[in-house]
Structure formats: C-alpha cells, structure tokens
Amino acid sequence: MKKNKVPFPEIVSGESGWKVFEDASRPRTSNNSKEMYVPFGDECDKCGHFHDKNIRRHELGHVKWSPKTIGKLGPDESELAVAAIEEIRIHWLLAQRELGIEDWVICPEQSQETAIKLIHEHSPFEILLYLTSCAWYLFDLSRERRNSYWAVEPTGFEWLDFMDTFEALKSSGTLTKVRVLEVQWAINQAKHFFKRLVFKRKNSWGLDNGYKPSYRKTRTVAKELNSLMEEFDYKPEPEDVFEHLRKAKAMRENKQTEMANMENGQNGDGEDGEGEGEDTLEAANFRTKMEIAERFSQDGKVDMNYENSNRYDGRWMDMKIETGPLDVNLNGLIKRGREYRPMDFGTNPKYINRYCIDKKIFKQRQRTYGGTILIDASGSMAFSGDDILEIMQELPSVTIAMYNYMHNQYGTLRIIGKDGKRVTEEYLDMHSGGGNGIDGPALEWLSKMPPARIWISDMFVFGRHGANALNLLQECRQIMKRNNITRLADINEVKKFALEINKLQ
C-alpha cells in the first residue's frame, strides 16, 4: 500500500500552520489546534476499495465547514450527539459539491462484522449512533428534487450493508421480538435525524439542492438525539437478543413451576407460552419507551393534534379516592395460587428429591400472585366485568382501580376489584368514560401499592382544562421509572402477559 497520499488542509482552510499525522484507527480533525489525523494509504490491500481516500475527503470537509470549537454545551446537549449529527452535515455538504462518499469507508467484510456485533451486543442508542455516522446520500441531488421528505433515505454502502444484515438475521428467526423492535427503532430514528438535517423544513415535498444546513442546525438536531441517550443506552442481556436463549429461559422457569405444582398436589395448565412469534412483556415495555420518545420528538409537542401540547405549565386536577361496592364475589371462580413452593433456603427440607435437580429442597410459604392494576377509564379506554374476572383468575390477589373525571371539579380513583371481589357491571358503566385529569396523581397512588404495578393507558394524559402539556407526560414518565411501573396498552395485554407479570413481584 502506498503511503504518499497526504492531504493539505491549508488549501481548504486558507490558513497555514496545519499538522497532519497518520492515524488509520481513529481519524479526526481539530480546527482549533489545526491538527488532522488520517490514513495516508491508497487502494486497500484486502478488498481493493479506496477507504483512505474517502476518509481524507471527509476530514477535509470538517476543515472547510466545521467550527473551530464545538461551543459551550447546555445541560440538554452532549459532545457525542453533536459529533454524530455533524457527520451527516459534512457528508451532505460534500455531496452537494459532487464530492460525496461513493465507496466503502471500511472493508465490506468488516462492515458486516460490525453490523452483526452491534445487533447482537450493543444498546439501541449505540446502534443509532453508528447508523447516524453512516447516513449519507450518494445520488446526484439535482436529479432528486422530486423526492419527498418521506421517500429520501441514506444510501451509503455501510448503511445498506447494515440493513441487509439486519434483514437476514430477522428472517433467520434468531432474534427475539424485543431485539427486532430495538434495532428497527434505531434505524427509524437514524432516518429521522438524517431527514431533519438535510431538509430545509419538515415534511417537504422535495429536496432543495441549494440548501446548506448550518452548524447551528446540527446543535438543534443533536439535542433531540441526546434526549434519547438515558432511555435507550443500556446493554442487552443475551436472552433478550437471542430467541433460543429466551425460549430456554422460559422453559426452565415453566419446568420449575410445573414441578412445584406437582409437589403441591396441583396439575400444570400445560401451557408453555412459546407460541410462534409470541409477543413478550419486554417487547411491550420497549413499545412504551418508543411511544413516549416519539411524543417528545415533535418540536416539543406531545400530540400535534392539540395546540397547547408544547406548554410546560399543565396542572393536574384534584383527586378523590373511593372504594366501590364490591358486591360480586369471584372467589368460587378464581384458582388460588400455591400456598407453598420449593426454595433453595429454609429450615424444613421437605423436597429432598430435588437436591440433584436444582437444590430447592426447602418448603417455603409463597404469597399468592397479585399486584396492583391501574386502569385509565376515560372515554378512550374500554373494559368489562368479564375482563376483571379473567385477570383475577391469573392474579388472585390483585387490586384493580380505575380513574377518570366526569365533572370539571375533580377526578376520582375508584377501587373496583380486591380480595376476589369486584363491583357490578352497572357500576362500571356508570363511572366509565369522561376525561383523564388525574393521570399523575393516580400513578403516585399506584407507586405506593404492592407490586407488580401495572398501568393500563394509551398514554394520552390530560390535566386541568383538557391540557396535555409536555410537563404532564414527563411527570408520568418519571413516576413510572422511579417506581418500576409497567405500562400496558389495554386489558388484553394484561391477560396475555399475566404469567410474566407474576415474575415482576
């Protein structure tokens, strides 16, 4: 490989005093110290592509258009996010001058290995950062003016290679449903940030070939990217990524439950919860994260259908708590949980035969499955007495409450199911509907109740005077996070995930 391809940033910047160093592992440029670190090679000995040339071209783009310093960062900004979005801007400005990156930046084999490693091991946020760095456009911009905001997508070699790798892994069935959701979220977000930067305005019907996004816009878009870091930068467990490990874990847990049932004189229900393409509670939780993030991504507006949704001064209504008449006794229809179960600690070694299996030889009292379920009973939600019965059959000791407001003075939280009893159908019909008003106070009540804590809601939260101001949803988000509250979209999801909800206690 020849090593005589040294760039001259003096020509691009018009300033002397630049120092250029060879560094193929971490290319970078500082306009402040006038230092550039780039590879000096030509054609790649391994694959024949011109990686080094593309990297040098990109770094010279930073010399031309990036500021000398990143600037003072605010509390809602990070250098990591700013650098990622600035990559998109430099790629775009190069493409406008017919200097776009039209070859691989790394070897194709390395690109695929990187994609697989990211999908198997890294956080959704780390995948998003990688895709953002690969988000460039290869076509002649002058011919793409008809392409709309929705149609234009990045077309870099590494980007397309990641898409192909992900589709292959998804089709193979090796990834869990939650992992597919996480990776797809990262892809969609990367597309969103690419479009936010290269289009002059949102939802445009065509590319503006003359539009040159500024560094100020980089900082603005980077704030959106940075807001996702806390929620989505977590390392996945292997059983959350690989379907065969998830199934193995579920089979172990089901086997333990069946053995405990048999030793307590009960028959198993014969369900292993391993249907083809089965949804999971983890996937439902991730959908909640995605939905909340999307609500905050629309220029600070929670819901574009409401004019006051970008306000920060929303207030909740006052809340009253009452227990409805629990006149319907369901105890005869409810299958009670086991009173005792085998454990690996204790003083009464009743199950000696288990020593060689899992060493759970001690008899320990087990609490009956239960927890607390809070239901948004406003006009957008619906449930019945039969739904309550089905939930109590799986969670015998559950407490169920609903909340809404029917008048403008206050909202009411009502206990509608407890200790194997529930209110009548007439009571549910009489007190359902209306508005929200007290989502936040109701979640505070839930936070003080026994786990597992489940909130059934569409997450369209409203306070006084119908305001769905941004601070109200943010408050609900924080209460959920602090108190390990799981949000589900409707009653059917509670029934579907009842066995998994048991494990949250």
C-alpha positions in Angstrom: 0.0 0.0 0.0 1.4 3.4 -1.0 1.7 5.9 1.8 2.2 9.2 0.0 -1.4 10.5 -0.1 -1.0 13.3 2.4 -3.9 15.9 2.4 -3.3 19.7 2.5 -5.8 21.3 4.8 -4.1 24.6 4.3 -5.6 24.7 0.8 -9.1 24.2 2.1 -8.9 26.5 5.1 -6.7 29.2 3.6 -4.7 29.1 6.8 -1.2 27.9 7.4 0.3 26.1 10.4 -1.6 22.8 10.0 -0.1 19.5 11.2 -1.1 16.2 9.6 -0.5 12.9 11.3 -1.1 9.4 10.0 -3.7 7.5 12.0 -6.0 4.9 10.4 -7.6 3.7 13.6 -9.3 7.0 14.7 -9.4 9.7 12.0 -10.2 13.1 13.4 -9.7 16.8 12.8 -9.3 19.8 15.2 -9.8 23.2 13.5 -8.8 24.8 16.8 -5.4 23.2 17.2 -5.0 22.8 13.4 -4.3 19.1 13.6 -5.5 16.3 11.4 -5.2 12.6 11.9 -5.9 10.5 8.8 -4.7 7.4 6.9 -2.2 8.1 4.1 -3.0 4.9 2.1 -4.5 4.4 -1.4 -6.1 1.2 -2.6 -6.9 -1.3 0.2 -4.8 -4.4 0.1 -7.6 -6.6 1.5 -10.6 -5.6 -0.6 -9.4 -3.2 -3.3 -11.6 -0.2 -2.2 -10.3 3.3 -1.6 -11.2 3.7 2.1 -8.4 6.1 3.0 -9.2 8.4 0.2 -12.8 8.7 1.4 -11.7 9.3 5.0 -9.3 12.1 3.9 -12.1 13.7 1.8 -14.5 13.6 4.8 -11.9 15.1 7.2 -11.2 17.9 4.7 -14.9 18.6 4.8 -14.6 19.2 8.6 -11.7 21.6 7.8 -14.0 23.5 5.5 -17.3 23.6 7.4 -16.9 22.6 11.0 -16.3 25.3 13.6 -13.1 25.6 15.5 -14.7 24.5 18.7 -17.9 22.6 19.5 -19.1 25.5 21.6 -20.4 25.6 25.1 -22.8 22.8 25.6 -26.0 23.1 27.6 -27.5 20.6 30.0 -29.5 19.0 27.3 -26.5 18.6 24.9 -23.6 16.2 24.6 -20.4 16.2 22.6 -21.2 12.7 21.4 -24.6 13.7 19.9 -23.2 16.9 18.3 -20.4 14.9 16.7 -22.8 12.3 15.3 -25.1 14.8 13.7 -22.2 16.9 12.4 -21.2 13.8 10.4 -24.4 13.9 8.5 -24.0 17.6 7.7 -20.4 17.1 6.4 -21.5 14.2 4.2 -24.3 16.2 2.8 -22.3 19.3 2.0 -19.7 17.2 0.2 -22.5 15.5 -1.8 -23.8 18.9 -2.9 -20.4 19.6 -4.5 -20.3 16.2 -6.2 -17.7 15.1 -3.7 -19.9 12.6 -1.9 -18.5 9.3 -0.4 -19.1 6.9 -3.3 -17.2 3.9 -2.0 -16.8 1.8 1.2 -15.2 3.6 4.1 -14.3 0.2 5.7 -13.9 -3.2 4.1 -17.2 -4.9 3.3 -16.3 -7.9 5.5 -15.5 -5.6 8.4 -18.8 -3.7 7.8 -20.8 -6.9 8.1 -18.9 -8.0 11.2 -19.6 -4.6 12.8 -23.3 -4.8 12.0 -23.6 -8.3 13.5 -21.7 -7.3 16.6 -23.9 -4.2 17.1 -27.1 -6.1 16.6 -26.0 -8.9 19.0 -24.3 -7.0 21.8 -24.9 -3.2 21.8 -27.5 -0.9 23.1 -30.2 0.6 20.8 -28.6 4.0 21.3 -25.1 2.8 20.2 -26.7 1.3 17.1 -28.4 4.6 16.4 -25.0 6.5 16.7 -23.4 4.1 14.3 -26.2 4.4 11.7 -26.1 8.2 12.1 -22.4 8.1 11.2 -23.2 6.1 8.1 -26.1 8.3 7.0 -25.0 9.9 3.7 -26.6 10.3 0.3 -24.9 9.0 -2.9 -27.2 10.3 -5.7 -27.0 13.4 -7.9 -29.0 15.9 -5.9 -30.1 17.8 -8.9 -32.0 14.8 -10.1 -33.7 14.0 -6.8 -35.7 17.2 -6.3 -39.0 15.3 -6.6 -38.2 13.0 -3.7 -40.3 13.9 -0.7 -39.3 14.0 2.9 -40.8 10.5 3.4 -39.1 9.0 0.4 -35.5 10.1 0.8 -33.2 7.8 2.9 -29.5 7.4 3.4 -27.8 5.2 0.7 -24.2 4.8 1.9 -22.5 1.4 1.5 -22.2 0.7 5.2 -25.8 1.8 5.8 -27.2 -0.5 3.2 -25.0 -3.3 4.4 -26.4 -2.9 7.9 -29.9 -3.1 6.5 -29.1 -6.3 4.6 -27.5 -7.9 7.7 -30.4 -7.0 9.9 -33.0 -8.4 7.4 -31.0 -11.6 7.2 -30.8 -12.0 11.0 -34.5 -11.1 11.4 -35.6 -13.6 8.7 -33.5 -16.4 10.3 -35.6 -16.2 13.5 -32.5 -16.0 15.7 -33.5 -12.6 17.2 -36.2 -12.1 19.9 -39.1 -9.9 19.2 -37.9 -7.2 21.5 -34.5 -7.1 19.8 -36.1 -6.7 16.4 -38.1 -3.8 17.9 -34.9 -2.2 19.3 -32.9 -2.4 16.1 -35.8 -1.2 14.0 -36.3 1.7 16.4 -32.6 2.7 15.9 -33.0 2.5 12.1 -36.1 4.7 12.1 -34.5 7.2 14.4 -31.4 7.4 12.3 -33.6 8.1 9.2 -35.5 10.8 11.2 -32.3 12.6 12.2 -30.9 12.4 8.6 -34.0 14.0 7.2 -34.2 16.6 10.0 -30.8 17.9 9.0 -30.8 17.7 5.2 -34.3 19.1 4.5 -34.9 22.8 5.0 -38.2 22.2 6.6 -40.1 19.1 7.8 -42.5 17.2 5.5 -41.1 18.9 2.4 -42.2 17.6 -0.9 -38.7 17.9 -2.5 -35.1 18.2 -1.8 -33.6 21.7 -2.1 -30.3 21.2 -3.8 -29.1 24.7 -2.7 -29.9 24.2 1.0 -26.8 24.2 3.2 -27.6 23.2 6.8 -25.7 25.2 9.3 -23.8 24.1 12.4 -26.5 25.8 14.4 -28.9 23.3 13.0 -26.5 20.5 13.9 -26.7 21.6 17.5 -30.5 21.8 17.4 -31.0 18.3 15.9 -28.3 16.9 18.3 -30.5 17.9 21.3 -33.2 15.6 20.0 -30.6 12.8 19.7 -29.1 13.4 23.1 -32.6 13.2 24.7 -32.7 9.5 23.8 -29.5 8.5 25.5 -30.7 8.0 29.0 -33.7 5.8 28.0 -32.0 3.7 25.3 -28.4 3.4 26.2 -28.4 0.0 28.1 -26.6 -3.2 27.4 -29.0 -6.1 26.4 -28.9 -9.4 28.1 -28.2 -12.4 25.8 -31.7 -13.9 26.4 -33.2 -10.5 25.3 -31.3 -10.8 22.0 -31.3 -14.5 21.0 -34.6 -16.3 20.6 -33.2 -19.7 21.6 -31.9 -18.4 24.8 -35.1 -16.7 25.6 -37.0 -19.9 25.0 -34.6 -21.9 27.1 -35.0 -19.5 30.0 -38.8 -19.6 29.7 -38.7 -23.4 29.6 -36.6 -23.6 32.7 -39.0 -21.3 34.5 -42.0 -23.2 33.3 -40.4 -26.5 34.3 -39.8 -25.2 37.8 -43.4 -24.0 38.1 -44.7 -27.4 36.9 -42.5 -29.3 39.4 -43.7 -27.0 42.2 -47.3 -27.6 41.2 -46.9 -31.4 41.2 -45.2 -31.4 44.6 -48.0 -29.2 46.0 -50.7 -31.6 44.6 -51.7 -29.4 41.7 -51.7 -30.1 38.0 -49.9 -27.8 35.5 -52.0 -26.0 32.9 -50.0 -27.5 30.1 -49.2 -24.1 28.6 -45.6 -23.2 27.9 -46.1 -19.8 26.5 -43.9 -20.5 23.5 -46.2 -19.9 20.5 -44.7 -19.0 17.2 -43.9 -15.3 17.0 -45.1 -14.8 20.6 -45.2 -11.3 22.0 -43.5 -10.6 25.3 -43.8 -8.2 28.2 -40.3 -7.0 27.4 -41.5 -6.1 23.9 -44.5 -4.3 25.3 -42.2 -2.3 27.6 -40.0 -1.3 24.7 -43.0 -0.1 22.7 -43.9 2.1 25.6 -40.4 3.6 25.6 -40.7 4.2 21.8 -44.1 5.8 22.1 -43.0 8.2 24.8 -39.9 9.2 22.9 -42.0 9.8 19.8 -44.3 12.1 21.8 -41.3 14.2 22.8 -39.8 14.4 19.3 -42.3 16.7 17.6 -40.7 20.1 18.3 -41.5 19.7 22.0 -45.2 18.8 21.3 -46.7 15.8 22.9 -49.5 15.4 20.4 -49.7 17.6 17.3 -53.5 17.4 17.3 -53.6 19.7 20.4 -52.5 23.4 20.1 -51.4 23.6 23.8 -49.3 20.4 23.8 -46.0 22.3 23.7 -46.8 24.1 27.0 -44.9 23.3 30.2 -47.4 24.8 32.7 -50.0 22.0 32.8 -51.6 21.1 36.1 -53.5 18.1 37.4 -57.0 18.1 38.8 -57.5 17.3 42.5 -58.1 13.6 43.1 -60.6 11.8 45.3 -60.2 8.1 46.2 -63.2 5.8 47.0 -63.8 2.0 47.1 -66.8 0.9 45.0 -69.3 -1.6 46.3 -67.5 -5.0 45.8 -70.8 -6.9 45.6 -69.7 -9.6 43.0 -67.9 -12.4 44.8 -65.5 -14.2 42.4 -63.8 -16.5 44.9 -65.6 -19.6 43.6 -64.3 -18.9 40.1 -60.7 -18.0 40.9 -57.9 -20.6 41.0 -55.8 -19.7 44.0 -52.0 -19.8 43.9 -49.9 -22.3 45.7 -49.5 -21.8 49.5 -46.0 -23.3 49.5 -43.2 -23.8 47.0 -39.7 -25.4 46.9 -36.8 -23.0 47.6 -33.1 -23.3 48.0 -33.1 -21.9 51.5 -35.2 -22.5 54.7 -35.4 -24.9 57.7 -37.9 -27.5 56.5 -36.2 -29.9 53.9 -39.4 -31.4 52.5 -38.3 -31.9 48.9 -35.0 -33.9 49.3 -35.6 -35.5 45.9 -34.9 -32.1 44.2 -31.3 -31.8 45.5 -29.8 -33.2 42.3 -32.1 -31.1 40.1 -31.9 -27.6 41.5 -31.2 -27.9 45.2 -34.6 -26.4 46.1 -35.3 -28.8 48.9 -36.9 -26.5 51.5 -40.6 -25.8 51.9 -41.4 -22.1 51.9 -44.6 -20.3 52.1 -45.4 -18.4 48.9 -47.6 -15.4 48.6 -50.4 -15.6 46.1 -50.0 -13.9 42.8 -51.4 -10.4 42.8 -50.1 -6.8 42.5 -52.0 -3.7 41.5 -53.5 -2.7 38.2 -54.5 0.9 37.5 -56.8 1.5 34.5 -57.3 4.7 32.6 -61.2 4.7 32.4 -61.6 7.8 30.2 -63.5 7.7 27.0 -60.6 6.3 25.0 -60.4 3.0 27.0 -62.9 0.2 27.5 -63.2 -2.9 29.7 -65.8 -5.1 31.4 -66.6 -7.2 34.4 -65.6 -10.3 32.5 -62.2 -8.7 31.9 -61.7 -8.3 35.6 -62.7 -11.9 36.3 -60.1 -13.2 33.7 -57.4 -11.1 35.3 -58.3 -12.3 38.8 -58.2 -15.9 37.6 -54.5 -15.4 36.8 -53.7 -12.9 39.6 -55.9 -13.9 42.5 -54.7 -11.3 45.0 -54.7 -8.4 42.6 -56.1 -5.0 43.4 -57.7 -3.2 40.5 -58.5 0.5 40.4 -59.8 2.9 37.7 -59.6 6.6 37.4 -61.2 9.4 35.3 -63.2 12.6 35.8 -66.9 13.1 34.9 -67.1 16.7 36.1 -64.7 19.6 36.0 -64.2 19.9 39.7 -62.1 16.9 40.4 -61.1 13.4 39.3 -61.8 10.1 41.1 -59.8 7.0 41.6 -62.1 4.0 42.4 -61.1 0.6 43.8 -63.2 -1.8 41.6 -61.6 -5.2 42.4 -60.0 -6.6 45.6 -59.7 -9.8 47.6 -61.5 -11.8 45.0 -64.5 -9.4 44.7 -65.4 -6.8 42.2 -68.0 -4.1 41.5 -71.1 -4.7 39.3 -71.3 -4.2 35.6 -73.7 -1.3 36.2 -71.1 0.4 38.4 -68.5 0.1 35.7 -70.9 1.5 33.1 -71.9 4.4 35.3 -68.4 5.5 36.1 -66.5 4.9 32.9 -65.8 7.5 30.2 -65.2 11.2 30.5 -61.7 12.6 30.7 -58.4 11.8 32.4 -57.5 14.8 34.6 -55.5 12.9 37.2 -53.1 10.6 35.4 -50.2 11.8 37.6 -51.8 11.7 41.0 -53.3 8.2 40.1 -49.8 7.0 39.2 -48.5 8.3 42.6 -51.1 6.3 44.3 -50.1 3.2 42.3 -46.4 3.8 43.3 -47.4 3.2 46.9 -49.3 -0.1 46.2 -47.9 -3.7 46.2 -46.1 -4.8 43.0 -46.3 -5.8 40.3 -47.6 -2.3 39.4 -49.4 -2.1 36.0 -50.8 1.0 34.4 -53.3 0.4 31.5 -53.4 3.5 29.4 -53.0 4.9 25.9 -50.6 7.5 27.5 -52.6 10.4 26.2 -52.5 12.2 29.5 -54.6 15.4 30.3 -54.8 17.8 33.2 -57.0 20.7 34.0 -59.0 22.3 31.2 -58.0 19.4 28.8 -54.3 20.4 28.7 -51.9 17.7 27.6 -48.9 19.9 28.3 -45.4 18.4 27.9 -44.6 18.6 31.6 -47.6 16.3 32.5 -46.3 13.4 30.3 -42.8 14.0 31.6 -44.1 13.7 35.2 -45.9 10.4 34.4 -42.7 9.1 32.7 -40.6 9.9 35.8 -43.1 8.3 38.2 -43.1 5.1 36.1 -39.3 5.0 36.1 -38.9 5.7 39.8 -41.4 3.1 40.9 -41.0 0.3 38.4 -44.4 0.7 36.9 -45.1 -1.3 33.7 -47.5 0.3 31.2 -49.7 -1.9 29.0 -51.9 -0.6 26.2 -55.1 -2.4 27.1 -56.8 -5.1 29.2 -56.0 -7.8 26.6 -52.3 -7.2 27.1 -52.7 -7.8 30.9 -54.3 -11.2 30.1 -51.6 -12.0 27.6 -48.8 -11.3 29.9 -50.3 -12.4 33.2 -47.7 -15.2 33.8 -44.9 -12.7 33.1 -46.5 -10.1 35.4 -46.2 -12.6 38.2 -42.4 -12.5 37.9 -42.4 -8.8 38.4 -43.3 -9.1 42.0 
